Every structure is written in structure tokens, then in C-alpha cells.
Amino acid sequence: MNPRAGMLIAAGALVAGTVTVLPASATVSAAEPGPAVRPVQPLTWKGCGTKAYPKLQCSTLKVPLNHDDPAGRTVTLALTRVPHTAKTYQGPLLVNPGGPGGSGRGMAGYVAAALPAKVAAQYDVIGFDPRGVGKSEPALNCRPGHFAPVRPDSVPLRAEGERAGVERARAFARACGEKYADLLPYIDTVSTARDLDAIRAALGAPRINYLGYSYGTYLGAVYARLFPERVRRFALDSVVNPHGVWYEDNIAQDHAFDTRHKDFAAWVARHDAAYRLGTDPAVVEAAWYRMREELRTAPAGGKVGPGELEDTYLPGGYYNGYWPRLAAAFAAYVNDKDSTPLVKAYEEYGAADAAGENGYSVYTSVQCRDAAWPRDWNVWRKDNWDVHVKAPFSTWNNAWYNAPCAFWPVASLTPPDVRNDRVPPVLILQATDDAATPYEGGVALHRMVRGSSLVVEEGGGNHGVTLAGNACMDEHLTAYLATGEVPRGEAGAEADAVCETTPEPQPEPRTVTTAKTARTAKPGAARGAVLPAGATLHGLLGHVR
């Protein structure tokens, strides 16, 4: 799920000077995907440091739109870098925040700052906006205003509501096809993986290191399948289940997000002294659904109807650090009949800005192209009503989010088989209660990649578990990046190492942690209050939906 897919790096004054990196070879070697032989473009890096990340540099790289036609049309990728400073140089570390559709330019500065300085200094940390995203050109925006409030209720209780939802999905798919007919066949995971290899070649690196979150784990797995000889160290955090790409994975999410919403209700109940919504989680959850029903006929502030309410509370399924503010808005609406905090929460967590529209356009373009989706709306109707009965929190919201794939103007591809026995040890990191990428995905990929190591955050429900405040998980990531070593569990054990989850948040009515303020904050930086590392990371991640 991807309520806030796009993240644009904060503007900063350019630092004088440029650096040109000359590649080690003149051409990109042919690989499994096809005859991609193309002169390598040297990268010219310019200072683009920000207050938080003063050492940041920026560059661009032209890559073939169609990698099987390397002499044809190109698209431009926007890159960032924090260069290595140590004598020991371990090569480039490419970082990806997920999505698909998440902007990755801001990740380089964050990862370089969040890693121990001694380890970060050994890598060129490279961020990038994937094709179609953010500062890469062209950037997609299929249908501006698609998420403008107030949308039809996501739960289609009547035929006219369902017809409106279907037509809205058709309109989005139609707009994408009309605006980007020449691009859509090449906005997909395999093409993006081949872009990664073009970045590698432009950097002059024989192999790459990689840290991918969320959808970035699938991108990394696809790259490793296509280019196993070019894999050095790959860390995959919060893993997409390759067996379910993408329709089945979304169904699995519906159940998992409903469970996570119940976890939120239970947390609110445990803090009844702060929120006065009841000590029974079922009572709290029922109050939330009553609020949803009231918003059906009287949207808060003329902006927050049932669908927008779900958009606002979905981020809490990714990161429990948002729970205190979401609970406070909930309590103000129920107890004080004050919808102002709810509207503000929607504007921070749920509303789609231009970056969000761009992210969603790429999200649909990738997922609809990557794999087959049902083309018969009757299948969608039956499946989603069946799931909604058991998991009502976001099932229909998620269905409409993905519904353009039922009408997508470009035929779907067959997903690559990401089983792999040709790569060095891969580090897989996964929370047991992650809703966006359920635990089963981490286990599945662990079994598919021979020699991989699975590190589990037991009881954790946040999406993105490294460089987010869990010292134990970070120690495993750091050791791997420093030495290449991975933990090995006992024979027959599912996990190779287990870490305890971090403590749950506490009500903090005077501390406001928002997605927008988190996006450009350095880990631990003060903005009226110290933002936890998890808030900063989750402001950057392009959450898979």
C-alpha cells in the first residue's frame, strides 16, 4: 500500500564544483535479458547538499527506454550520492525505498547518516529516482486530481457506488494510456532492474551492493536473478512475497492491515486515560467504524469522507509512531465533536500531493504491467466482498487503488522466477507482524535464495525494520555491510537470528510527528521535538500497496 509514494528531496543550495566518474569499461556487457550494448555515459556529480545532508551530490544518467533497443529512445534517471571517505572502499551501495513509485533521491543522505560512520565511509551511497519517478524524466502523472476529496465511499454498498468506482478506475487507466502510450510498455520491474545495471556500469563498478526496502526487495531479487555475477552484498528489508505478485499479495495485505488496525485499537484501549475511548479494543474499534459511518454523510471539513479516513489511518499500519497523533484525532472527533485534528491528520498522512500522484501513476504502471490481474470485474467483486467480511478496514480501499489494473491498456508480463543459487549470501530482514509485506514473504524469499540469511524482528509490526531504531536489527545490517558475514541459525530453524521488537509508542499530545516533517529530517534532528529514526525512515519509504 502506498498512501504517500512520492518523496522529493528537500531543496538545498548547490555546492560549487563537479566530479566526473569515469567508468572502468566502455560498454555495458550483455546479460541474460538481451543484447544491451551501449556506450557508457560518464557521471558528472554536482554538489546539491542540504542542511541535513551537506555532502550530498547529484547527477543524471540516460538509459534506454527499451533495453532491447539500446540505440533507441532514452529516459533520464536522477541520482544522488554521498561519496566514500575511507581508505577502505567497498564500492557503491545503491538504496531503494520501495513503492513502486517511491522517490529514492532522499535515501542516500539518510542511509549514509543512519549507518555507523565507519561503515558508511567505506561506501558510495547512491540514491535514485526510478524511471518515471520524481526528478527522473519523463515523470508520470496520469490523472491529476484522481484522489481529490471527497471520493465515493470505498465500500460499494449500492450498485451506483460500485459503478462510480469502476468508472473512476477506467478513467485512470484510460488517461495513462492516452498520455503515456509510448512509455507504459517499459515501466516495469525488469526494466528498472536493468536500469540498476546501467547505473552500475556508469559507476564503473564490477558489482553493486544494495539495500532495498519493501518493493525494493522485489526489485533487488529480480536484479539478482538477471545479473547474479554483479551482486556483492544485498540486504532486503520487509520482503514482498514473490509468489503473490501482485494480485494475491494485495489480498494478503487486506487481512494483515485489518489485523494491524485491531492492534491500533488495542493500543488506544491500553491508553484510555489519554484518549477516553474505552478499555476494550472491540469498543474502540466499533467507535472508529461509527466515525467512518458518520463521515459518509458529513465529511469532516468537506475533505474527509470514509475513503479519506482510511487513507489517513493506513500509514499507522506501516509505522506505529503515527499512532499517538492518529489516536488524538480520533478522540477529538468522538469525544469533543472536533474534526479539526482529523482534517489536519488527513492533510499530513492521507492527502495526495503532486509527488503522491506521480508515485501512484508509476505504482499502477509497474504493478499492472508486471503480472496478470483479473480482467473480469466479477472476479474482483467476489474476491473483495469475501475478504471484506473478514477484514473490513481497508479491503475495498485497496481494491479501488489497484482497480485500474483490471482495465490497463498494456498487456501484462510474466514475472521472472527469482529463485537463485548463484549469488553470495543475501541478508533478509523481516518483522513478524508487518502488514504491508507479511512475514510469509520473508520466509518465502529466504527459501528461494540459497545461502540467504533471515533475521526476524519478533513481534514487530512496523514496515522497514533497519535504520529505524532497533539496535539489534541494525547490528546485523551493519555487520553484513562491514564484513559480508551473515548469521546462521541452527539446522531446521526458520530464522537465522531473532531480535526483540522496539517498545510501543506512548501518548505524547505535545509532540507532533508527521510524515511531511519526517521526510527531510536527519536522524535524531530536532524539529520542536526529536524525531525518532523510525519517523524519518517512514517519511522516506515508498510503501508498497
N, C-alpha and C positions, 0 to 999 in steps of 0.2 A: 504494500500500500504506500502511496506516495502523496500525502497531502501538501507537502512543500518540497517538491522535487528540485526546483532550481535554486541555486545559491550563487550569487555574483560576488566575487571578491571585492572587498572594500577598496575604494579608490585611494591611491596614495601618490605623492609626488614622485616623479621619475628621478632615479639617481643617475647622475652623469656617468657615461661610459658604456661600452658594449663589449661582449666577449663572444668570439666565434669559436665554436667547437667543430673541428674537422673530423669527419668520420674515419674509421680505421680502414674502410674499403670503399670502393667507388660505386658499388651496386648492392642492392638487396638480393640475396641469394633466393633462388626458387625454393618453395616449400610445398608441403602437401596440398594447400588449397589451389595452386595454379601457377601459371607462368609469370609471376610478378617480378620482372627485372626492370628496374628503373633507376636512373641516376639519383644518388642520394643528395638531398639538399642540406648543406651545412646549416647548423642552427646558430643564429645570432641572438645572444642574450642581452637584454637591456634591463637596467635596474628599474624595478617597479615596487620598491619596498613600501610597506605600510607602517603605521605606528606600532602595530603589534608584531609585524614581521619585517624588520628593516632590511634584511639580507635577501629578500625575495627578488627574483629575476623573472622576466617574461620573454617568450619567444613564440613563433608560429611555425607551422610545418604544413606544406602542401602534400596531400596524399591522393591517390587515385580515388575517384568516386566509386568506380568499379575496379577492384584489384585485379580482375582478369583482363582488364584493358588498361595496362599501366601507362600507355601513351595518351589516353583519353582525358576527359574532363577531370579536374581536381576539386577537392574541397580543402578548407584550411582548418587545422586544429590549433587551438590556443593552449599554450603550455606555460607552466611556471616551474621554477627551480629554486631550491636552497642548496647551494653548492657545498661540497665536502670541504673540510678544512684540515683534516688529519693527514698525517703522512701515510697511514694505512688507508687505502682506498678499496672499497668493496664493490664499487660500481653503482649504477643508477638503481634507485628504489622508486618504482612507479606506484602511485597510490590512487585508489578509486573509491568514491563514496557510495556507489550503488545507483539505484534508480529502477530501471534505466531512465535516463534523463537528468540525472544529478550532475551538477557542475562540480568539477574536480579541481579547479584552479586554486581554490582556497585550502585544499587539503595539504599541499606541500608545506606551507608555513606551519600549519597546525601540527602535522606529524613530526616535522623537524624539531619543533619546540616541545612536544609532548614526550618524545623519546629521551632517554638519558643522553646528555650532551656528548659523552664519549662515543656512544653508538651512532648518534645522528651525524657526528662529524666525519664518519667513515663513508657516508653515502651522499651522492647527489640525489636529493629527494625531489621527485618530479611529479607535479600535478598536471592534469589536462582536462579540458572540456571535450568529451567525446563528440563525434560527428553529429551535427545538428543542434548541439547544446551550447547555451551561453554565449561566450565570445568566439566560439568556433563559427566559421562561415561556410555556407549559409546556416542561420539558426531558424528552427521551425517554430511557427505559431499558427496552427491550422485554423483556429476559430476564436479570435479574441472575444472575451466576454462569455465563453462557454460556461464558466462557473459563477457568473454574476448572480447574486441573490435577488429574489428568493426563488430557488428552483422548485420544481414539483416534488412533492413528498417522495422520498426514495422507495418507500413501501407502497406498491401499487395496489391499493385496496379496491379500486374500481377500474373497469376496463379503460375509461378515458385517461386515467393516470398512467396506465401501462402504455397506451398508445402514445401519450406525450413523451414518455421516457424513450420509447423505441424511435420515435421521430427525431428526438434530440440526439440520440446515438447515431442514427443515419446521417443527420446533418453534419455531425463532426467528421464522420468517415468521408462523406462526400466532399466537405471542404478540404480535407487533407489531400484527397485525390485530385481535386481541381487545382490546388495551389502547388503541389509538390509531386506531380505525377512522375517527373524525371528522377526524383530523389528517393521516393519510397522503396523501390526495389533494393536499395543499398543501405537502408537504415535498419540494421540488424546486428546481432551479436557477433556473428562470424566476421562481418566486415569491420566491426570495431576491434575485434581481436587482431585482425590483420593490420589495422592502424597502429596497435600497440607494437607490432613488429617493425613497422615503418619508423616509429619513434625510436625503438632500439637501434635500428640501423643508423638513423640520423645522429644518435648519441655516440656512435662508434663503439658500441658495446657488443661483445660476442654473446652475452647472456644478460638477462634482467632479473632483478629482484622485484617483488610485488607484494603490496598489502592491499587487499580488496575487502570491502565491507558489503554485506547484503547482496544485491545483484552483482556487485563487483566480484563476489566469489564465483558466480557462474561465468562471468567474463574471464576470470583467471583460469577456471577449469577448461574452458573452451580454448583459450590460448595455449595452455599446456598440452592439450590434445593435438593441436595443429603444429606446434613448434616445441616439442619436448626437449630437443637439444639446446634450446635457448632459455631454458628455465634454470635459475640458480637457487634462489630461496623464495618460496611463495607462502605467504601467510593469508589464510582465508577466514574471515571473521563474520559469523552469523550467516549460515550457509543455505543457499537456495537448494531445494531438493531437485536434482536433475531429472528424476523420474516423473515429475509432475509439470514440467514446462509446457504451457503456462496455465492452462485452464484448471487442471487438478490442483496445482499449487494454490491458486486463488480460493478454491473451495476449502482446502485445508486451513487457509488463513481465516476464513469466516468463523470456523469453530474456535480457532486459537484466540482471535481477538474478542470473541464473546467471553471466553474464559478469563482473559486479561481484564475485561471490563468488570467482571464479577470480582476480580482481585482489587480493582479500584474501589468498588462499592464496599468491600470488606475493610479496606484501609480507612475509608471515610467513617465507617461504623466504629472502628477502633479509636477514632479521634472525635467521638461525639461531643466532647467538651468544647472542641473548637468549631464544629460545623452544625451541631444540633439537628442532625438529620436522622438520628436513630442509632441504636446499638446493634441492630440486627441487619446484616448485609442484605437480606432479601427485602427488608423495608426500605433501605437506602436505594436499592436498585429499582424498586417499584416507584419511588419518588422521582427517579430520573426519567422513567418512561412516562410518568404523568406530566412531567415538564415537557417532554417531547410532544406529547399529545396536545398540550396547550399551545405549543408553538405552531402546530398545524394550522390553527385558525387565527392566531395572533402572533406573528413573527416578532421576535424581540428587536426593537429598534428599526423595524422594517427590513432587517437584514438576516435574522437568524430564524429560519424555519427548521423543520426536522432534519433535512439533509445537511444544512449548515451546522446544526448541533452535532451531528455525527462527525462531520469534518473537524469540528473543534475538539472533540474528545478522542478521536483516533490517535493523535500524537501521544496521548497518555498511554496508549497501548505499546508504543515504541520505547517510551522513557518515563519512568515513574517520578523523575524530578519535576515533571509538569503537574503532578497530582495536586500539590497544595494550592496552586492558583486555580486549577480546574474545579477543585472542591469548593474553594471560596466563592467562585462564580455561581456554582450550583446552589450553594447555601444561600447566597444573597437573593437569588431568584425565588427559591422556595420559601424561605423564612421571612424575607424583608420585602418581597414583591418588587425587588430592584433588579432590572435586567441590564443595567449599565455594565457591571463586571462581565456578564455573559457576552455582551456585544464586543467588549474590549478583548476578551479571550478569543472570540471568533476572529477578530482582526489580526491577532498575533499568531494564532495556531491554525486557523482553518481557511482564511481568505486566500484566494489565488491572485497573486500579482503577475506582472508580465513574465517574471522568471518562472513562476509556477505554471503559467500557460505554456511556456516553452518546454518545461520539463514534462508536462503531460503530453504534449504533442510528440515528443521523442519517445516517451514511455509507450504510448499506443503504437507508434510506428515500429518500434522494436518488437514488442510482445506480439502484435498482430502478425508481423512478418516472420518471426522466429519459428512459430509452431502452429499447428492446426487448431482452430477453435470451431465449436459447433456453428454451422451456418443456418440452422433451423432454430428460430426463436422459441419454438415449443420446447426444445431441449433446455434452453436457459430458464424458461418459466418453471418447468417441472423441477429442475435441479435446485433452483434458488428458493422456491417455496418449501421444498423438502428440507433444505438446510435452515431456512428462516425459522421453522417450527422449533428447532433445537437451539439455534444460535441467532437471535433476532438483532443483536446490537448493530452489526454493520453488513449483514449479508447482502441486502438489496442495494445499499450504498456502493458496495464493492462491485456488484453485478453491473450497475449502470456505469461505473468507472471504466469497466472493461468492455462494455457492450458494443462500442464501435468495432471491435474485432469480429462481431457477427456480420458486419456489412463492409468489411475492409476492402478497398479497391484493388489490392495487390494480393496475389496468391501467397499462401504460406509455404515456408520451407520445412524441411525435416531437420529437427535438432540433431546436432552431432552427438555421437556417443562419447562421453567424457571419461570412460574407463581408461586407466592409464597405468602402465607398468614400466614407463621409460623415463621417469623424472626423479630427481633427488627427493629426499624426504620433504613432504609438504606439511605445514602446520595448520591444523583446522581448529578453530576456536568457536565454542557454541554454548549458549545458555540453555538450560533445560526447559524454561518456560517462555522462551521467545515466541511472540505471536506472529511477527512478520515473516520470519523464516523458522518454522517449528523445528524442534530438536531432531526429528527424524531425518531432516535434510542433512545435518552434520554427520549423522551416523551413516547415511546412505553414501555420501561422498567419501567418507573415510574408508568404506568397504570397496569403493570403486577405484581408489588411487592407492596402488600398492606402495607400502612403505610410509604412508602418511601417519601422522600422529594426531590424536583427538584430545584436546584439552577442554574440559567441561566446567562451566560455572553452575554449580548445583543450586537449584532454587532461584536462579536469576531469571528475570523476565524482561530485561532491557535488551534492545536490539543494537548490537555494537558493544562488545564487552572488553575490548582492549583500548588503552589510552583514554579510558573513561572513568577511572577512579578505583579500579580493582587491582591492587598491588600484585596479587598472586597471578592474575592473568597477564599483567604487564611483564612480570618477571619471565614468564615463559616466552612471550613475544621477544623481549629484549635479548634473552639468551640465544634464541634462534637467529636473530639478525646479527648478533655479535659473533657467533661461532658456527652456526648451521646445525647445532645439535637440537634434537627433539626428545621429549620424554618418552619412555617406553614402559607400558604397563605390564602387568602380569599376563601370562598366556590365558586367553579366553576372556579377558576383561574388555568391556566395550570401550571404556575410556582409558587413555594412557596417563592422564593426570586429572585431578579434580580440585577445583578451588571453591571456597565458600563464596556466596554472593555478598554484595555490599549491603550495609544496613539500609532499610527502607527510609524514605524521607519523613520529615516531621513537619507539622503545620508551621508555616513561617509567614504570617499575614503581612509583615512589613517588608519581606524580601520578594521581589518580583523577578523571576527567572523566565525569560521569554525566548522563543525561537529566534526572533529577529535580533535581539541584543546578543544572543549567544553566537551568532554566525561569525562575527569578526573579532570576538574576544580571545585574547591569548589565554591559555590555560591558567586559571587562578587569577586572572586580571580583575581588578576592582572596577565595578560599574555601579557604584552605590552600595553594592554588596559583592562579595567574592563569588564568582560563578564557579561551580564545580566543573571538573574536567568533563563530566558526562554531559552537562548542558552545552558546553562548547562543541563537543563532538556531534551531538544530536542536532545542533543547528546547522551542521555541515552535511550530514548524511542525506543522500538521496534515497529515501526509503522505498523499498520495493513494494508494490501494491498489486 
